Amino acid sequence: MRREIITTDRIAPSVGPFSAAVRAGDLLFLSGQVALDPATGKLVAGDIGAQTEQIFANISAVLEAAGKSFDDVMKTTVYLADMKDFAAMNTVYARYFQTPYPARTTIQVAGLPLGAAVEIEVVAK
């Protein structure tokens, strides 16, 4: 199966050897996004809510570059540095999806790139 790489200049450049998204057939796999400000390439200042807002702005930019929207998201994975931030992250998350909600997994991890508090990846169709 052929892979199509999706890029956009509306997010910060990748900090490693990976693509913002890859389309394979009718599936779109977005790499995990942390709260990088596209203008500075640095993590946004603020709490988990501010980081989650930036992540969803980044995800939106990649989805739009692929001709998709949040309505096309089938699955999300949320990585939290601290599960105590779940409720605050979830408050922001809930504004981006409506029923039927995508499937979701939320995991607490030992650390995230660049010291981020949250990272989110999505699969869309």
N, C-alpha and C positions, 0 to 999 in steps of 0.2 A: 504494500500500500504506500502510495506517495505521501510524503509529509510536506505541508505548506507552512512556512514560518510566517507568523504574524508579528509585525513591529509597529511602533508608533513613537513619534517624538514627544508625545504628551505625557510620558513617564520618564523617570530617570533611567539612564543606561544600566544594564545588568551589571551586578558586581561580581559575576562569575561567568563561566562558559555555558550559558543556557539562553534559550529564547524566551521572550515574553509570553508567547503562546505558539502552539502547534496545532494545525488542523489536520486530522487524519480521517478521511471519509466525511461523515456528517458529524463527527465529534470534534470539539475544540477543547484543548487542554491548556489552561493558563497556569504558568508557574506561580508559585507562592509570591505574594506581594507583602512587603513590609512598608511602613509609612514613610517612604522616601519622597521628599519634595522634588518635583521635576525641575524646578528652577535652580535648586542648590545641590541636589544629589545627596542631601543629608536627611537624617530622620527629622520629622517635624517635632517641634517642641510641644509639650503638653502631656496630658494624661492618656489613658487607654481610649477614651472617647475620641480625642483628637487624632490619635494614631489610627483608629478604626475608620474614621471619616476619610482620612487621606488614602487609606488602603482601598476603600470603595471608590474614591475618585480615580485611582490608578486602575482598578479592575474595570470600571466603566470605560475608561479610555481604550483599554485593550479590547474589550468586547465590541465597542463601536468600530475599532479598526478592522475587526473581523466581520462587521455587519450584523452583530448580535446585540442583545440587551440582557438585563437581569431576568427578564421573562424566559430566556432561553437556558438559564442555568439549571442543571439537573442535580449537581452534587457540589457541596462545599466541604472543605476541611479547614478548621480553625485551630491554630497552634497558639496557645497562651503560655507566657513565661510564668504566670501565676493564676491559678484557677479562681482566686478571689476577685479577679477582674472580669469574670464571666458575665455578671449582670450588666455592667456598664458596656461591655462589648456588645452584648445581646440587644441592648436598647438601640444602639446605632444599627446593628445588623438588621433588625426587624423593619427598619424604614426602607430597606432596599428590596425586600421580597414580599410578595403577596401570595395568597393561597391559589393553587396548591404550592406549598413551599418545597424548595429543593431538599433532597436528603442532606444530612449534615453530620459530621463527626467533629467533636471538639476534644482536643488533647492538651494536657499540660506537659511542657517540655522543659528540659534543663537549661536551654538557652536558645536564642534566635540570632540571626545575622545582625550585626551592627548594634547589638544590645537592644533590639526591638522588644516591645512588650507583647506584640501580636503579629502573626503572619496568617494570611488567608489565601487558599488556592481554590479554583473552581474548575468544573467541567461543564461545558455547555453543549447543546445540540441544536 
